[in-house]
Amino acid sequence: MLHLVFVLGLALWSRSAEALMWDFDDGTTQGWAAKASGAAGGSAEFNLLPGQVADSVWTIDMSPSVAGKKYPTPSVELISPTIGYDSGLFDRVRVRLRTVHHRPTVGSFWLAWTNEHNRTAPGRDPADLFSNRFSLTGQVGFVYTTQWQEVALTLPGSDGEVAPGDREVWEGLLRDIRLHFSLDWGERDVPRSAAEVVGWLAIDWIELTGVEELLAGELAPPSVEYVRFEGAGLFAPPVFSPIAPGLGGFFVLGGERAAGLTDLDGDGDLDLFSTWSGVHHESANPFVNGWVMALNDGRGAFETVHTEEEIGEGIQNLRIGDLTGDGQDEIATYRKGWEITVWSIGPDLQVEVLTQINDRWLVDMVDGDGDGTVELFTTDFINQPVEEKRALEVWEVKQGVWTVSQVAVAENHWPARMGDFTGDGKLDVLWNPRNQASRWMVAHLGDEPEAGDVVFEAEADTADILFYLLQVGDFDGDGQVDLLTPLEHNPWELLKGLLLWRGQPAGGVEETVLYDDRLFLRSPVVVRDLNGDGVDDWTFVGGDRASGIGVFIEWDGGANPAKEVERHRLVGDGVQVLLGDVDGDGDLDLVVLNPLLGGVQVLKSSVGEQMTAVLTPAAARPAQHRLGDSYPNPFNPAVVIPLELATDAAGVSLRVYDVLGRRVRQVWQGPLGAGSHRFVWDGRDAAGKGVAAGVYVYRVEVDGRVEAKKTTKLP
């Protein structure tokens, strides 16, 4: 067993042997983060304890860690920024600290670390995930004083008694170190008030020192790159609406969805239908789940109108769309027991079960035949032997009668995603490998997947990360299918980094790291044209420990090296981003599910308000207002609509209608200056859903003068 050395003062080592020093003299934590000790995974990684840096001292507020506990034991874990040096250079960690309290307390102090030996279990001992190799604990414990004290933990090899394997698990590329402070054990069976426990921990400096003969003086700390949340751009800062605790459930993986936007009450506004999950401590089964409906007030604020608690397995995945063709969306839900249930929501918000499909997994709900009505797609691979073929099935309903037909089958693969992944206007199916297979295949809907459709072939270690598929599409415009996945995954920190897999015309795949493992990825990536310029953008929730989490908007897509990024900090957490026009201005807004706060944070788009007109010199201005011919026509997926104005116009309205006269999308509403303007309609309705192929009318009204023309969308 390794020995711990605890000392007061500076007498036992030479200052010339110091290696890395964090002294907080720049007024920041220099990349260090403080979180509740023992919190791991998901939003717990962002349960950051508040604090401040003043006069080169980092003071951490411990009160959130004791709130609501009957027997408070304030504990904190300090996590360093990425270090990047070899662990073998170092042999001890030193800290100068004190508690802000009315008396000394007794607790414990221990060290954890992350290097190449425990990347899948960061901050855990590679030999024993639940042991503390370097710690001060026991019957006596460690005394925390209210005066400054200096503490040192000796690492392997410095005391001459190295246990077998200790040096091996310590040495390697050091990612971080983690200092755990349990400040006050107290009387375990005696309740204490918050005033009786430690409220603040002050850190003067932290030093990672090295063996003198291995170091030539002090090492420079690696540079710290924070996630910058500027909070300025085309989206307004997030506004919170409380709905239900645990909204959205747990972290959403891959193509699974926890919620959707639809008009529940028929008033024309987009409302929210979502899952939720929580804990009831007084119940024999403390884990509970259910679903909730929240209505939109027309301006983007949501209010809960119905919450349902369920027994048994909760909703794992859901899709929303008009299956019956009556103009009202249905909701298809999938539970872990291989059960799909289709609901309709009546005018009084009552739920009616339309059908229940057993032994099936929910793939998607899309318009597969271009008739304007979506169909339900499932797969029947559940509980079948590996060598059995897996089928993609389509369910349709006419006059209340449900029919199912087989679309395609594949061996050792199952249909996972549907969409136009190559931009050719055709609906594709992504077939994921099952068990020992390692090939990902893409085929047009209705085509049987064959060997020639292989887009990725992965090694065994790569296949694990591809399981957490975040998005599919042609992100670089070369006609090849690309994939987005996290860079790595572990059960303590979940998904980290962002990796782009580019399909190559000659076969194979090229990997590009868009974000390294300092990024905590909290949601799937949503790919859509958010600003109407005809180019797909990306949005997702992510962040780091030092800065917290927020919404990322990658303009022109993350595959563009010259991309512009807009970021907004979030309070709490965020597990899924929904897109829809929630305030009726014709722009796509962002709705972020926040289970930690139990609600949604809405970021309203100002794209329409900030759209820049292309002005021409007065001599070149058009003689009269004119609505131009759209191009390309026919189009897919987006079309440009030209408009020329002879004079400034106080009120301009550009809308798209279907052939029945129903409004599909408000493209522009507001004043415009004289000159030539180009508007882009992305072929989607106000809810952000792609419209069916067919003829559409675009109509402009300029200060009371109306003009209209037609355009055609291809399948």
URZI-V744256 format. One record per residue. N is the residue number from 0. RES is the residue in one letter. SS is DSSP state (helix for helix, strand for strand, loop for the rest). D_LAST is the distance of its C-alpha to the last C-alpha in whole Angstrom. Layout:
BEGIN
N	RES	SS	D_LAST
N	RES	SS	D_LAST
END
This chain:
BEGIN
0	M	loop	69
1	L	loop	68
2	H	loop	71
3	L	loop	70
4	V	loop	72
5	F	loop	72
6	V	loop	74
7	L	loop	75
8	G	loop	76
9	L	loop	75
10	A	loop	78
11	L	loop	77
12	W	loop	75
13	S	loop	75
14	R	helix	72
15	S	helix	72
16	A	helix	70
17	E	strand	67
18	A	strand	64
19	L	strand	61
20	M	strand	62
21	W	strand	60
22	D	loop	62
23	F	loop	59
24	D	loop	61
25	D	loop	58
26	G	loop	58
27	T	loop	55
28	T	loop	54
29	Q	loop	54
30	G	loop	51
31	W	loop	52
32	A	strand	51
33	A	strand	53
34	K	strand	51
35	A	strand	53
36	S	loop	54
37	G	loop	53
38	A	loop	49
39	A	loop	47
40	G	loop	43
41	G	helix	40
42	S	helix	42
43	A	helix	45
44	E	helix	45
45	F	helix	44
46	N	loop	47
47	L	strand	49
48	L	loop	52
49	P	loop	53
50	G	strand	56
51	Q	strand	57
52	V	strand	59
53	A	strand	62
54	D	loop	65
55	S	loop	63
56	V	strand	63
57	W	strand	60
58	T	strand	61
59	I	strand	58
60	D	strand	58
61	M	loop	59
62	S	helix	59
63	P	helix	55
64	S	helix	56
65	V	helix	59
66	A	loop	57
67	G	loop	57
68	K	loop	59
69	K	loop	62
70	Y	loop	64
71	P	loop	62
72	T	loop	62
73	P	loop	61
74	S	strand	59
75	V	strand	57
76	E	strand	55
77	L	strand	55
78	I	strand	52
79	S	loop	53
80	P	loop	50
81	T	loop	49
82	I	loop	52
83	G	loop	51
84	Y	loop	55
85	D	strand	56
86	S	helix	58
87	G	helix	61
88	L	helix	62
89	F	strand	63
90	D	strand	66
91	R	strand	66
92	V	strand	64
93	R	strand	66
94	V	strand	65
95	R	strand	67
96	L	strand	67
97	R	strand	68
98	T	strand	67
99	V	strand	68
100	H	loop	70
101	H	loop	73
102	R	loop	74
103	P	loop	73
104	T	strand	71
105	V	strand	71
106	G	strand	68
107	S	strand	66
108	F	strand	64
109	W	strand	62
110	L	strand	60
111	A	strand	57
112	W	strand	55
113	T	strand	51
114	N	loop	51
115	E	loop	50
116	H	loop	52
117	N	loop	50
118	R	helix	47
119	T	helix	45
120	A	helix	48
121	P	loop	48
122	G	loop	52
123	R	loop	53
124	D	loop	56
125	P	loop	54
126	A	loop	57
127	D	loop	57
128	L	loop	54
129	F	loop	56
130	S	loop	59
131	N	loop	61
132	R	loop	62
133	F	strand	64
134	S	strand	65
135	L	strand	68
136	T	loop	68
137	G	loop	71
138	Q	loop	74
139	V	loop	75
140	G	loop	71
141	F	strand	71
142	V	strand	72
143	Y	strand	70
144	T	loop	73
145	T	loop	72
146	Q	loop	74
147	W	loop	72
148	Q	strand	72
149	E	strand	71
150	V	strand	69
151	A	strand	68
152	L	strand	67
153	T	strand	68
154	L	loop	65
155	P	loop	66
156	G	loop	69
157	S	loop	71
158	D	loop	73
159	G	loop	74
160	E	loop	73
161	V	loop	70
162	A	loop	68
163	P	loop	67
164	G	loop	63
165	D	helix	63
166	R	helix	63
167	E	helix	60
168	V	helix	58
169	W	helix	59
170	E	loop	58
171	G	loop	55
172	L	strand	53
173	L	loop	53
174	R	loop	50
175	D	strand	52
176	I	strand	55
177	R	strand	55
178	L	strand	58
179	H	strand	59
180	F	strand	61
181	S	strand	62
182	L	loop	65
183	D	loop	67
184	W	loop	67
185	G	loop	70
186	E	loop	71
187	R	loop	68
188	D	loop	70
189	V	loop	71
190	P	loop	68
191	R	loop	68
192	S	loop	67
193	A	helix	64
194	A	helix	67
195	E	helix	69
196	V	loop	67
197	V	loop	66
198	G	loop	63
199	W	strand	63
200	L	strand	63
201	A	strand	64
202	I	strand	63
203	D	strand	65
204	W	strand	63
205	I	strand	62
206	E	strand	63
207	L	strand	62
208	T	strand	65
209	G	strand	66
210	V	loop	69
211	E	helix	71
212	E	helix	71
213	L	helix	67
214	L	loop	67
215	A	loop	68
216	G	loop	68
217	E	loop	65
218	L	loop	61
219	A	loop	59
220	P	loop	56
221	P	loop	53
222	S	loop	51
223	V	loop	49
224	E	loop	45
225	Y	loop	44
226	V	loop	41
227	R	loop	41
228	F	loop	40
229	E	loop	40
230	G	loop	39
231	A	loop	38
232	G	loop	34
233	L	loop	31
234	F	strand	32
235	A	loop	35
236	P	loop	37
237	P	loop	36
238	V	strand	38
239	F	strand	38
240	S	strand	38
241	P	strand	40
242	I	loop	38
243	A	loop	40
244	P	loop	42
245	G	loop	39
246	L	strand	36
247	G	loop	33
248	G	loop	36
249	F	loop	36
250	F	loop	34
251	V	loop	31
252	L	loop	30
253	G	loop	26
254	G	loop	23
255	E	loop	26
256	R	loop	26
257	A	loop	29
258	A	strand	27
259	G	strand	25
260	L	strand	24
261	T	strand	24
262	D	loop	26
263	L	loop	28
264	D	loop	31
265	G	loop	28
266	D	loop	30
267	G	loop	27
268	D	loop	28
269	L	loop	26
270	D	strand	29
271	L	strand	29
272	F	strand	29
273	S	strand	31
274	T	strand	33
275	W	strand	36
276	S	strand	39
277	G	strand	43
278	V	strand	46
279	H	loop	49
280	H	loop	52
281	E	loop	54
282	S	loop	52
283	A	loop	53
284	N	loop	50
285	P	loop	49
286	F	strand	45
287	V	strand	43
288	N	strand	40
289	G	strand	37
290	W	strand	35
291	V	strand	35
292	M	strand	33
293	A	strand	34
294	L	strand	33
295	N	strand	32
296	D	loop	35
297	G	loop	32
298	R	loop	33
299	G	loop	32
300	A	loop	35
301	F	strand	35
302	E	strand	38
303	T	strand	38
304	V	strand	38
305	H	strand	38
306	T	strand	39
307	E	strand	39
308	E	strand	41
309	E	strand	40
310	I	loop	43
311	G	loop	41
312	E	loop	38
313	G	loop	36
314	I	strand	32
315	Q	strand	31
316	N	strand	27
317	L	strand	25
318	R	strand	22
319	I	strand	21
320	G	strand	18
321	D	loop	18
322	L	loop	19
323	T	loop	20
324	G	loop	18
325	D	loop	22
326	G	loop	21
327	Q	loop	23
328	D	loop	22
329	E	strand	23
330	I	strand	25
331	A	strand	25
332	T	strand	27
333	Y	strand	29
334	R	strand	32
335	K	loop	34
336	G	loop	36
337	W	loop	32
338	E	strand	32
339	I	strand	28
340	T	strand	29
341	V	strand	27
342	W	strand	28
343	S	strand	28
344	I	strand	29
345	G	loop	31
346	P	loop	33
347	D	loop	36
348	L	loop	34
349	Q	loop	35
350	V	strand	33
351	E	strand	32
352	V	strand	32
353	L	strand	29
354	T	strand	29
355	Q	strand	30
356	I	strand	29
357	N	strand	32
358	D	loop	32
359	R	loop	28
360	W	strand	27
361	L	strand	24
362	V	strand	21
363	D	strand	18
364	M	strand	17
365	V	strand	13
366	D	loop	10
367	G	loop	10
368	D	loop	9
369	G	loop	6
370	D	loop	10
371	G	loop	11
372	T	loop	13
373	V	loop	14
374	E	strand	15
375	L	strand	18
376	F	strand	19
377	T	strand	22
378	T	strand	24
379	D	loop	28
380	F	loop	29
381	I	loop	32
382	N	loop	36
383	Q	loop	35
384	P	loop	37
385	V	loop	35
386	E	loop	35
387	E	loop	33
388	K	strand	29
389	R	strand	27
390	A	strand	24
391	L	strand	21
392	E	strand	21
393	V	strand	18
394	W	strand	20
395	E	strand	19
396	V	strand	22
397	K	strand	22
398	Q	loop	26
399	G	loop	27
400	V	strand	27
401	W	strand	25
402	T	strand	24
403	V	strand	23
404	S	strand	21
405	Q	strand	21
406	V	strand	18
407	A	strand	20
408	V	strand	23
409	A	strand	25
410	E	strand	29
411	N	loop	30
412	H	strand	27
413	W	strand	25
414	P	strand	22
415	A	strand	22
416	R	strand	19
417	M	strand	15
418	G	strand	12
419	D	loop	11
420	F	loop	14
421	T	loop	14
422	G	loop	11
423	D	loop	10
424	G	loop	6
425	K	loop	7
426	L	loop	9
427	D	strand	12
428	V	strand	16
429	L	strand	19
430	W	strand	22
431	N	strand	25
432	P	strand	29
433	R	loop	31
434	N	loop	35
435	Q	loop	36
436	A	loop	33
437	S	loop	32
438	R	strand	28
439	W	strand	25
440	M	strand	22
441	V	strand	18
442	A	strand	16
443	H	strand	13
444	L	loop	12
445	G	loop	15
446	D	loop	16
447	E	loop	20
448	P	loop	21
449	E	loop	24
450	A	helix	26
451	G	helix	24
452	D	helix	22
453	V	strand	24
454	V	strand	24
455	F	strand	27
456	E	strand	30
457	A	loop	33
458	E	loop	36
459	A	helix	38
460	D	helix	39
461	T	helix	35
462	A	helix	33
463	D	helix	35
464	I	helix	34
465	L	helix	30
466	F	loop	30
467	Y	loop	30
468	L	strand	26
469	L	strand	26
470	Q	strand	22
471	V	strand	20
472	G	strand	18
473	D	loop	18
474	F	loop	21
475	D	loop	22
476	G	loop	19
477	D	loop	21
478	G	loop	18
479	Q	loop	20
480	V	loop	19
481	D	strand	22
482	L	strand	24
483	L	strand	26
484	T	strand	29
485	P	loop	32
486	L	loop	35
487	E	strand	37
488	H	strand	38
489	N	strand	41
490	P	loop	42
491	W	loop	44
492	E	loop	42
493	L	strand	39
494	L	strand	36
495	K	strand	37
496	G	strand	36
497	L	strand	32
498	L	strand	31
499	L	strand	28
500	W	strand	27
501	R	strand	26
502	G	strand	25
503	Q	loop	26
504	P	loop	25
505	A	loop	28
506	G	loop	28
507	G	loop	30
508	V	strand	29
509	E	strand	31
510	E	strand	32
511	T	strand	32
512	V	strand	34
513	L	strand	33
514	Y	strand	35
515	D	strand	38
516	D	strand	40
517	R	strand	42
518	L	strand	38
519	F	strand	38
520	L	strand	34
521	R	loop	34
522	S	loop	30
523	P	loop	27
524	V	loop	25
525	V	strand	22
526	V	strand	20
527	R	strand	18
528	D	loop	19
529	L	loop	22
530	N	loop	23
531	G	loop	20
532	D	loop	21
533	G	loop	18
534	V	loop	19
535	D	loop	19
536	D	strand	22
537	W	strand	24
538	T	strand	26
539	F	strand	29
540	V	strand	32
541	G	strand	35
542	G	strand	38
543	D	strand	42
544	R	loop	45
545	A	loop	47
546	S	loop	44
547	G	strand	43
548	I	strand	39
549	G	strand	36
550	V	strand	33
551	F	strand	31
552	I	strand	29
553	E	strand	28
554	W	strand	27
555	D	loop	24
556	G	loop	24
557	G	loop	27
558	A	loop	26
559	N	loop	28
560	P	loop	31
561	A	loop	32
562	K	loop	30
563	E	strand	32
564	V	strand	32
565	E	strand	33
566	R	strand	35
567	H	strand	36
568	R	strand	39
569	L	loop	39
570	V	loop	42
571	G	loop	42
572	D	loop	38
573	G	loop	35
574	V	loop	33
575	Q	strand	29
576	V	strand	27
577	L	strand	25
578	L	strand	23
579	G	strand	23
580	D	loop	24
581	V	loop	27
582	D	loop	30
583	G	loop	27
584	D	loop	27
585	G	loop	24
586	D	loop	24
587	L	loop	23
588	D	strand	26
589	L	strand	27
590	V	strand	29
591	V	strand	31
592	L	strand	33
593	N	strand	36
594	P	loop	38
595	L	loop	41
596	L	loop	42
597	G	loop	40
598	G	strand	37
599	V	strand	35
600	Q	strand	35
601	V	strand	33
602	L	strand	32
603	K	loop	31
604	S	strand	29
605	S	loop	30
606	V	helix	28
607	G	helix	28
608	E	helix	31
609	Q	helix	32
610	M	loop	29
611	T	loop	31
612	A	loop	31
613	V	strand	32
614	L	loop	35
615	T	loop	36
616	P	loop	40
617	A	helix	41
618	A	helix	42
619	A	helix	38
620	R	loop	37
621	P	loop	35
622	A	loop	38
623	Q	loop	35
624	H	loop	32
625	R	strand	29
626	L	strand	25
627	G	loop	24
628	D	loop	21
629	S	loop	18
630	Y	strand	16
631	P	loop	14
632	N	loop	13
633	P	loop	10
634	F	strand	9
635	N	loop	8
636	P	loop	9
637	A	loop	12
638	V	strand	14
639	V	strand	18
640	I	strand	20
641	P	strand	23
642	L	strand	26
643	E	strand	30
644	L	strand	33
645	A	loop	36
646	T	loop	38
647	D	loop	38
648	A	strand	36
649	A	strand	37
650	G	strand	34
651	V	strand	30
652	S	strand	27
653	L	strand	24
654	R	strand	21
655	V	strand	18
656	Y	strand	18
657	D	strand	15
658	V	loop	16
659	L	loop	19
660	G	loop	21
661	R	loop	20
662	R	strand	20
663	V	strand	17
664	R	strand	19
665	Q	strand	22
666	V	strand	21
667	W	strand	25
668	Q	strand	28
669	G	strand	32
670	P	strand	34
671	L	strand	33
672	G	loop	35
673	A	loop	36
674	G	strand	34
675	S	strand	30
676	H	strand	28
677	R	strand	24
678	F	strand	22
679	V	strand	19
680	W	strand	16
681	D	loop	14
682	G	loop	11
683	R	strand	13
684	D	loop	16
685	A	loop	19
686	A	loop	19
687	G	loop	17
688	K	loop	14
689	G	strand	11
690	V	loop	10
691	A	loop	7
692	A	loop	5
693	G	strand	8
694	V	strand	11
695	Y	strand	13
696	V	strand	17
697	Y	strand	19
698	R	strand	22
699	V	strand	25
700	E	strand	29
701	V	strand	32
702	D	loop	35
703	G	loop	34
704	R	strand	33
705	V	strand	29
706	E	strand	27
707	A	strand	23
708	K	strand	20
709	K	strand	17
710	T	strand	13
711	T	strand	10
712	K	strand	7
713	L	loop	4
714	P	loop	0
END
